[in-house]
Amino acid sequence: MKEKNNFTIPIIADRGGKIVKSYNMVLTEKTAGHDDIQVNIALPSKVLINNKGIIVWHYIGAKEDRPSIEIITDAIDKYL
């Protein structure tokens, strides 16, 4: 994704869930739109974290919901 879209910012795939757990971004109970997702795992999400470690933008999806590349690039331009 980084090369395809010529992003110059670091992109991290948090496959082990360390980052989302440190920001407490996990599903803690069953909620509407997330019925098939296990409790205590990260929701499908995209997060922008500034150089101070502060979340400046996030997109929390439901099931297979993902933001478009336009939504992501607009957020990068606005917040980073």
Kinemage of the C-alpha trace (Angstrom):
@kinemage 1
@onewidth
@group {chain A} dominant
@subgroup {mainchain}
@vectorlist {calphas} color= white
{ca met a 1} P 0.000 0.000 0.000
{ca lys a 2} L 2.829 2.403 0.852
{ca glu a 3} L 4.620 2.038 -2.466
{ca lys a 4} L 1.443 1.817 -4.538
{ca asn a 5} L 0.215 5.156 -3.135
{ca asn a 6} L 3.609 6.877 -2.793
{ca phe a 7} L 3.185 7.424 0.946
{ca thr a 8} L 6.228 8.950 2.622
{ca ile a 9} L 5.013 8.262 6.157
{ca pro a 10} L 5.750 4.978 7.972
{ca ile a 11} L 3.036 2.330 7.557
{ca ile a 12} L 2.824 -0.381 10.221
{ca ala a 13} L 0.813 -3.592 9.963
{ca asp a 14} L -0.024 -4.516 13.541
{ca arg a 15} L -0.566 -8.230 12.930
{ca gly a 16} L 0.333 -9.167 16.501
{ca gly a 17} L -1.992 -6.519 17.928
{ca lys a 18} L 0.604 -4.893 20.185
{ca ile a 19} L -0.191 -1.350 19.069
{ca val a 20} L -3.985 -1.632 19.258
{ca lys a 21} L -3.742 -3.264 22.668
{ca ser a 22} L -1.487 -0.480 23.950
{ca tyr a 23} L -4.108 2.067 22.809
{ca asn a 24} L -6.936 -0.092 24.211
{ca met a 25} L -8.583 -0.456 20.811
{ca val a 26} L -10.066 -3.899 21.288
{ca leu a 27} L -13.611 -5.170 21.241
{ca thr a 28} L -14.518 -5.895 24.857
{ca glu a 29} L -18.090 -7.093 24.337
{ca lys a 30} L -20.366 -8.152 21.505
{ca thr a 31} L -21.872 -5.134 19.739
{ca ala a 32} L -24.129 -4.583 16.755
{ca gly a 33} L -22.250 -4.904 13.482
{ca his a 34} L -19.493 -6.947 15.104
{ca asp a 35} L -21.345 -10.186 15.873
{ca asp a 36} L -18.820 -12.455 14.132
{ca ile a 37} L -15.752 -10.835 15.698
{ca gln a 38} L -14.296 -12.415 18.821
{ca val a 39} L -14.241 -10.405 22.009
{ca asn a 40} L -10.789 -9.136 23.021
{ca ile a 41} L -9.444 -8.694 19.499
{ca ala a 42} L -8.915 -5.492 17.544
{ca leu a 43} L -11.685 -4.216 15.342
{ca pro a 44} L -10.867 -3.694 11.664
{ca ser a 45} L -9.384 -0.229 11.815
{ca lys a 46} L -6.980 2.309 10.375
{ca val a 47} L -5.213 4.717 12.718
{ca leu a 48} L -2.988 7.755 12.224
{ca ile a 49} L -0.603 8.380 15.100
{ca asn a 50} L 1.436 11.582 15.133
{ca asn a 51} L 5.099 11.821 16.097
{ca lys a 52} L 4.071 12.439 19.727
{ca gly a 53} L 2.257 9.088 19.893
{ca ile a 54} L -1.212 10.647 19.861
{ca ile a 55} L -3.994 9.187 17.733
{ca val a 56} L -5.034 12.072 15.473
{ca trp a 57} L -7.475 10.135 13.262
{ca his a 58} L -9.057 6.708 13.232
{ca tyr a 59} L -11.488 4.688 11.195
{ca ile a 60} L -13.139 1.829 13.039
{ca gly a 61} L -14.768 -0.603 10.653
{ca ala a 62} L -17.374 -3.280 11.116
{ca lys a 63} L -16.648 -6.791 9.878
{ca glu a 64} L -14.996 -6.285 6.474
{ca asp a 65} L -15.513 -2.513 6.323
{ca arg a 66} L -12.365 -0.610 5.257
{ca pro a 67} L -11.908 3.090 4.379
{ca ser a 68} L -11.161 4.002 0.771
{ca ile a 69} L -7.683 5.172 -0.147
{ca glu a 70} L -9.163 8.655 -0.692
{ca ile a 71} L -10.434 8.778 2.885
{ca ile a 72} L -7.003 7.725 4.159
{ca thr a 73} L -5.055 10.208 2.032
{ca asp a 74} L -7.421 13.039 2.994
{ca ala a 75} L -6.827 12.215 6.671
{ca ile a 76} L -3.050 12.113 6.153
{ca asp a 77} L -3.128 15.505 4.424
{ca lys a 78} L -5.301 16.997 7.151
{ca tyr a 79} L -3.718 15.537 10.309
{ca leu a 80} L -0.067 14.756 9.568
